[in-house]
Amino acid sequence: MIEDTHTLVKEQIGQKGKTVKRRQIGQPVPLINYADKATQRLQKRYYQLIQQGEPKNVAIAAVARELAGFIWGIETGTLA
């Protein structure tokens, strides 16, 4: 989860890489919207924590915990 979070926060807020765009082809629209919303929220949260003076490792761990919640939402079908 930590490695995934490192990758997530590399992009600028709201931008998708080519790989992500390719993977989203053919996926249900509600799922793509949920993932985009989660990505944007997690990226913003990371940069907020960094601006507040949190060490990078602490910010990554906090965002990874939130990412786990979004993944749980996908798995349980609660795409809100």
C-alpha positions in Angstrom: 0.0 0.0 0.0 2.9 2.4 0.8 4.4 1.8 -2.6 1.1 2.5 -4.3 0.8 5.8 -2.4 4.3 6.8 -3.5 3.2 6.4 -7.1 -0.1 8.2 -6.4 1.5 11.4 -5.1 4.0 11.6 -7.9 1.5 13.1 -10.3 0.1 16.6 -10.1 -3.3 16.9 -8.5 -6.0 15.7 -10.9 -3.6 14.5 -13.7 -3.7 11.0 -15.0 -0.8 9.2 -16.6 -1.0 7.3 -19.8 -1.0 3.9 -18.1 -4.0 4.9 -15.9 -5.9 6.2 -18.9 -5.3 2.9 -20.8 -6.4 0.8 -17.8 -9.7 2.7 -17.4 -10.8 1.9 -21.0 -13.9 -0.3 -20.8 -14.4 0.2 -17.0 -17.8 1.3 -15.6 -18.2 5.1 -15.5 -19.1 5.1 -11.8 -15.9 3.2 -10.9 -13.8 5.6 -12.9 -15.4 8.6 -11.3 -14.9 7.1 -7.8 -11.2 6.4 -8.6 -10.7 9.9 -9.9 -12.4 11.4 -6.9 -10.2 9.3 -4.6 -7.0 10.1 -6.4 -7.7 13.8 -6.3 -8.6 13.7 -2.6 -5.5 11.7 -1.6 -3.2 13.9 -3.6 -4.6 17.0 -2.0 -4.3 15.4 1.4 -0.7 14.5 0.9 0.3 18.1 -0.1 -1.7 19.5 2.8 0.2 17.3 5.3 3.5 18.3 3.7 2.6 22.0 3.9 1.7 21.5 7.6 5.3 20.3 8.2 4.7 16.6 8.5 7.6 14.4 7.5 7.1 12.8 4.0 7.0 9.2 5.5 4.2 10.2 7.9 2.2 11.9 5.1 2.7 8.8 2.9 1.5 6.5 5.7 -1.6 8.7 6.4 -2.5 8.8 2.7 -2.0 5.0 2.4 -4.4 4.5 5.2 -7.0 6.6 3.4 -6.3 4.7 0.2 -7.1 1.5 2.0 -10.5 3.0 2.8 -11.2 3.8 -0.8 -10.2 0.3 -1.9 -12.5 -1.1 0.7 -15.3 1.1 -0.7 -14.7 -0.4 -4.2 -14.7 -4.0 -2.9 -17.9 -3.5 -0.9 -19.7 -1.7 -3.7 -20.2 1.6 -1.8 -19.1 3.9 -4.6 -20.2 7.2 -3.1 
